[in-house]
Amino acid sequence: MAETLTLLTYLMEGFLVIAALFAGGTWWATFSLRKKLSGTLIRWDKPSFGLWAALLFLGILIFLSGGMLSYAFSIRFATEPRLVALWKEFAALNFLCVSMLILIFAGLRGHHLHILSERGIYNHRFIWTKLSWDVELIPWEEVYDYYQHVDGALTKYILLLRDRRKITLEVPVHLSDTIERVINLGTEKYTFLQKYSQKIRRYYSGS
């Protein structure tokens, strides 16, 4: 048993090193993205993050259970000092894995967001070949219309742009009223300015 525990301990340490590197990479990418954003009004998780969340939550449950079980075994084998030390070390590594997965969850969440700002909609994606973000700010004045439909627990807003593109925002039902108000305020503000700016300029140039 001691040899098996020693091997599992080495495997767990290797996993922790990989997880730490991955966590560091996700947080670096998250901070890199935040530097490119400004004037954020509201942000919410994309549904695609649900798969990551489920997998990470499952991993957290597995390592948490492993840590608690290992600690219980360390108490059971209290008469064998070597086994006690190995079980306690294995329990500590499991709890460290739980912490690492929580860090990965928080870091990855920043990559899977819909983001609306005062100036428009952020359309962003991570380019793996360049290890950098491609961030596009679509101004509100580029949105000339939109429509929506409810799909289960999500309301999908399809924004129609003047360059014939479409942007889809997948919104949880409980946020749909807030997001719709933000979209309406953003588009109406620029519609008003476009409609009356020429009249205002003619008025002041003629006076």
C-alpha positions as a Markdown table, in Angstrom:
| # | Residue | x | y | z |
|---|---|---|---|---|
| 1 | Met | 0.0 | 0.0 | 0.0 |
| 2 | Ala | 2.8 | 2.4 | 0.8 |
| 3 | Glu | 4.3 | 2.0 | -2.7 |
| 4 | Thr | 0.9 | 2.6 | -4.3 |
| 5 | Leu | 0.3 | 5.7 | -2.2 |
| 6 | Thr | 3.8 | 7.0 | -3.1 |
| 7 | Leu | 3.1 | 6.6 | -6.8 |
| 8 | Leu | -0.3 | 8.3 | -6.5 |
| 9 | Thr | 1.4 | 11.2 | -4.6 |
| 10 | Tyr | 3.9 | 11.7 | -7.5 |
| 11 | Leu | 1.0 | 11.6 | -10.0 |
| 12 | Met | -0.9 | 14.1 | -8.0 |
| 13 | Glu | 2.1 | 16.4 | -7.8 |
| 14 | Gly | 2.5 | 16.3 | -11.5 |
| 15 | Phe | -1.2 | 17.1 | -12.0 |
| 16 | Leu | -0.8 | 20.1 | -9.6 |
| 17 | Val | 2.1 | 21.5 | -11.7 |
| 18 | Ile | 0.1 | 21.2 | -14.9 |
| 19 | Ala | -3.0 | 22.7 | -13.2 |
| 20 | Ala | -1.0 | 25.6 | -11.8 |
| 21 | Leu | 0.5 | 26.4 | -15.2 |
| 22 | Phe | -3.0 | 26.3 | -16.8 |
| 23 | Ala | -4.5 | 28.5 | -14.0 |
| 24 | Gly | -1.7 | 31.0 | -14.4 |
| 25 | Gly | -2.3 | 31.1 | -18.2 |
| 26 | Thr | -6.0 | 31.6 | -17.8 |
| 27 | Trp | -5.5 | 34.5 | -15.4 |
| 28 | Trp | -2.9 | 36.1 | -17.6 |
| 29 | Ala | -5.4 | 35.9 | -20.5 |
| 30 | Thr | -8.2 | 37.3 | -18.3 |
| 31 | Phe | -6.1 | 40.3 | -17.2 |
| 32 | Ser | -4.9 | 40.8 | -20.8 |
| 33 | Leu | -8.6 | 41.0 | -21.9 |
| 34 | Arg | -9.6 | 43.4 | -19.2 |
| 35 | Lys | -7.0 | 45.9 | -20.3 |
| 36 | Lys | -8.7 | 46.0 | -23.7 |
| 37 | Leu | -12.2 | 46.8 | -22.2 |
| 38 | Ser | -13.5 | 50.1 | -21.1 |
| 39 | Gly | -16.9 | 51.6 | -20.1 |
| 40 | Thr | -18.4 | 48.2 | -19.3 |
| 41 | Leu | -22.1 | 48.4 | -18.4 |
| 42 | Ile | -23.0 | 44.8 | -17.9 |
| 43 | Arg | -21.5 | 41.4 | -18.5 |
| 44 | Trp | -22.8 | 37.9 | -18.1 |
| 45 | Asp | -21.7 | 34.3 | -18.7 |
| 46 | Lys | -22.1 | 32.7 | -22.1 |
| 47 | Pro | -23.9 | 29.4 | -22.1 |
| 48 | Ser | -20.8 | 27.7 | -23.5 |
| 49 | Phe | -19.2 | 28.2 | -20.1 |
| 50 | Gly | -21.7 | 25.8 | -18.7 |
| 51 | Leu | -19.7 | 22.8 | -19.9 |
| 52 | Trp | -16.5 | 24.1 | -18.3 |
| 53 | Ala | -18.4 | 24.8 | -15.1 |
| 54 | Ala | -19.9 | 21.3 | -15.0 |
| 55 | Leu | -16.5 | 19.6 | -15.6 |
| 56 | Leu | -14.7 | 21.7 | -13.0 |
| 57 | Phe | -17.4 | 21.2 | -10.5 |
| 58 | Leu | -17.2 | 17.5 | -11.0 |
| 59 | Gly | -13.4 | 17.6 | -10.5 |
| 60 | Ile | -13.8 | 19.6 | -7.3 |
| 61 | Leu | -16.2 | 17.1 | -5.9 |
| 62 | Ile | -13.9 | 14.2 | -6.8 |
| 63 | Phe | -10.8 | 15.8 | -5.2 |
| 64 | Leu | -12.7 | 17.0 | -2.2 |
| 65 | Ser | -14.1 | 13.5 | -1.6 |
| 66 | Gly | -10.6 | 12.1 | -2.1 |
| 67 | Gly | -9.1 | 14.5 | 0.4 |
| 68 | Met | -11.7 | 13.7 | 3.1 |
| 69 | Leu | -11.4 | 10.0 | 2.5 |
| 70 | Ser | -7.6 | 10.1 | 2.6 |
| 71 | Tyr | -7.8 | 12.0 | 5.9 |
| 72 | Ala | -10.1 | 9.4 | 7.3 |
| 73 | Phe | -7.6 | 6.7 | 6.3 |
| 74 | Ser | -4.8 | 8.5 | 8.0 |
| 75 | Ile | -6.8 | 8.3 | 11.3 |
| 76 | Arg | -7.6 | 4.6 | 10.7 |
| 77 | Phe | -3.9 | 3.7 | 10.2 |
| 78 | Ala | -2.8 | 5.7 | 13.2 |
| 79 | Thr | -0.6 | 2.9 | 14.4 |
| 80 | Glu | 1.5 | 2.9 | 11.3 |
| 81 | Pro | 3.4 | 6.2 | 11.1 |
| 82 | Arg | 4.6 | 5.8 | 7.5 |
| 83 | Leu | 1.1 | 5.2 | 6.2 |
| 84 | Val | -0.3 | 8.1 | 8.3 |
| 85 | Ala | 2.2 | 10.5 | 6.8 |
| 86 | Leu | 1.5 | 9.3 | 3.2 |
| 87 | Trp | -2.3 | 9.5 | 3.7 |
| 88 | Lys | -2.0 | 13.0 | 5.2 |
| 89 | Glu | 0.2 | 14.1 | 2.3 |
| 90 | Phe | -2.2 | 12.6 | -0.2 |
| 91 | Ala | -5.2 | 14.4 | 1.5 |
| 92 | Ala | -3.3 | 17.7 | 1.4 |
| 93 | Leu | -2.6 | 17.3 | -2.3 |
| 94 | Asn | -6.3 | 16.6 | -3.0 |
| 95 | Phe | -7.3 | 19.8 | -1.2 |
| 96 | Leu | -4.7 | 21.7 | -3.1 |
| 97 | Cys | -6.2 | 20.4 | -6.3 |
| 98 | Val | -9.6 | 21.7 | -5.2 |
| 99 | Ser | -8.1 | 25.1 | -4.7 |
| 100 | Met | -6.4 | 25.0 | -8.1 |
| 101 | Leu | -9.6 | 24.0 | -9.9 |
| 102 | Ile | -11.4 | 26.9 | -8.2 |
| 103 | Leu | -8.7 | 29.3 | -9.5 |
| 104 | Ile | -9.1 | 27.8 | -13.0 |
| 105 | Phe | -12.9 | 28.2 | -12.8 |
| 106 | Ala | -12.5 | 31.9 | -11.9 |
| 107 | Gly | -9.9 | 32.5 | -14.6 |
| 108 | Leu | -11.8 | 30.8 | -17.4 |
| 109 | Arg | -15.1 | 32.5 | -16.5 |
| 110 | Gly | -13.6 | 35.8 | -17.7 |
| 111 | His | -13.1 | 34.3 | -21.2 |
| 112 | His | -16.7 | 33.3 | -21.7 |
| 113 | Leu | -18.6 | 36.6 | -21.3 |
| 114 | His | -21.0 | 38.7 | -23.2 |
| 115 | Ile | -20.0 | 42.3 | -22.6 |
| 116 | Leu | -22.0 | 45.5 | -23.3 |
| 117 | Ser | -20.4 | 48.9 | -22.8 |
| 118 | Glu | -21.4 | 52.5 | -23.0 |
| 119 | Arg | -20.1 | 52.7 | -26.6 |
| 120 | Gly | -21.3 | 49.4 | -27.9 |
| 121 | Ile | -20.9 | 45.6 | -27.9 |
| 122 | Tyr | -17.6 | 43.8 | -27.4 |
| 123 | Asn | -17.0 | 40.9 | -29.7 |
| 124 | His | -13.9 | 39.1 | -28.6 |
| 125 | Arg | -12.1 | 35.7 | -29.1 |
| 126 | Phe | -8.8 | 34.3 | -28.1 |
| 127 | Ile | -6.4 | 33.5 | -31.0 |
| 128 | Trp | -4.4 | 30.5 | -29.9 |
| 129 | Thr | -1.8 | 30.8 | -32.7 |
| 130 | Lys | -0.9 | 34.3 | -31.6 |
| 131 | Leu | -1.7 | 33.8 | -27.9 |
| 132 | Ser | -3.6 | 37.1 | -27.9 |
| 133 | Trp | -7.1 | 38.5 | -27.9 |
| 134 | Asp | -8.9 | 39.8 | -31.0 |
| 135 | Val | -11.2 | 42.4 | -29.5 |
| 136 | Glu | -13.7 | 44.3 | -31.6 |
| 137 | Leu | -16.0 | 47.1 | -30.3 |
| 138 | Ile | -19.1 | 47.3 | -32.3 |
| 139 | Pro | -20.6 | 50.8 | -31.8 |
| 140 | Trp | -24.3 | 51.1 | -31.0 |
| 141 | Glu | -24.7 | 53.2 | -34.2 |
| 142 | Glu | -23.9 | 50.1 | -36.2 |
| 143 | Val | -27.0 | 48.3 | -34.8 |
| 144 | Tyr | -30.0 | 49.3 | -36.9 |
| 145 | Asp | -32.5 | 46.7 | -35.6 |
| 146 | Tyr | -32.8 | 43.5 | -33.6 |
| 147 | Tyr | -35.2 | 40.7 | -32.9 |
| 148 | Gln | -35.5 | 38.1 | -30.1 |
| 149 | His | -36.9 | 34.7 | -29.4 |
| 150 | Val | -37.0 | 32.6 | -26.2 |
| 151 | Asp | -35.2 | 29.2 | -26.3 |
| 152 | Gly | -35.8 | 27.4 | -23.0 |
| 153 | Ala | -34.1 | 29.3 | -20.2 |
| 154 | Leu | -32.4 | 31.7 | -22.6 |
| 155 | Thr | -33.6 | 34.7 | -24.6 |
| 156 | Lys | -31.6 | 35.1 | -27.8 |
| 157 | Tyr | -31.2 | 38.7 | -29.1 |
| 158 | Ile | -30.1 | 38.8 | -32.7 |
| 159 | Leu | -28.6 | 42.3 | -33.5 |
| 160 | Leu | -28.6 | 43.3 | -37.1 |
| 161 | Leu | -25.6 | 45.4 | -38.1 |
| 162 | Arg | -25.3 | 47.9 | -41.0 |
| 163 | Asp | -22.5 | 45.8 | -42.5 |
| 164 | Arg | -25.0 | 42.9 | -42.8 |
| 165 | Arg | -23.5 | 40.9 | -40.0 |
| 166 | Lys | -25.5 | 39.5 | -37.1 |
| 167 | Ile | -24.5 | 39.4 | -33.5 |
| 168 | Thr | -26.3 | 36.9 | -31.2 |
| 169 | Leu | -26.5 | 37.6 | -27.5 |
| 170 | Glu | -27.7 | 34.6 | -25.4 |
| 171 | Val | -29.3 | 36.0 | -22.2 |
| 172 | Pro | -30.7 | 34.2 | -19.2 |
| 173 | Val | -34.4 | 34.9 | -18.9 |
| 174 | His | -34.0 | 36.7 | -15.5 |
| 175 | Leu | -31.6 | 39.2 | -17.2 |
| 176 | Ser | -33.6 | 39.7 | -20.4 |
| 177 | Asp | -35.4 | 42.8 | -19.4 |
| 178 | Thr | -32.2 | 44.6 | -18.2 |
| 179 | Ile | -30.3 | 43.6 | -21.4 |
| 180 | Glu | -33.2 | 44.8 | -23.6 |
| 181 | Arg | -33.3 | 48.1 | -21.9 |
| 182 | Val | -29.5 | 48.5 | -22.4 |
| 183 | Ile | -29.8 | 47.6 | -26.1 |
| 184 | Asn | -32.7 | 50.1 | -26.6 |
| 185 | Leu | -31.0 | 52.9 | -24.8 |
| 186 | Gly | -27.8 | 52.4 | -26.7 |
| 187 | Thr | -29.4 | 52.3 | -30.1 |
| 188 | Glu | -32.0 | 55.0 | -29.4 |
| 189 | Lys | -29.3 | 57.4 | -28.2 |
| 190 | Tyr | -27.4 | 57.2 | -31.5 |
| 191 | Thr | -30.6 | 57.2 | -33.6 |
| 192 | Phe | -31.5 | 60.5 | -31.8 |
| 193 | Leu | -28.0 | 62.0 | -32.5 |
| 194 | Gln | -28.1 | 60.9 | -36.1 |
| 195 | Lys | -31.5 | 62.3 | -36.6 |
| 196 | Tyr | -31.0 | 65.7 | -35.0 |
| 197 | Ser | -27.3 | 66.4 | -35.4 |
| 198 | Gln | -27.7 | 67.7 | -39.0 |
| 199 | Lys | -30.5 | 70.0 | -37.9 |
| 200 | Ile | -28.5 | 71.3 | -35.0 |
| 201 | Arg | -25.5 | 72.0 | -37.3 |
| 202 | Arg | -27.6 | 73.8 | -39.8 |
| 203 | Tyr | -29.2 | 75.9 | -37.1 |
| 204 | Tyr | -25.9 | 77.1 | -35.7 |
| 205 | Ser | -24.3 | 77.6 | -39.1 |
| 206 | Gly | -27.2 | 79.8 | -40.2 |
| 207 | Ser | -27.3 | 81.9 | -37.0 |
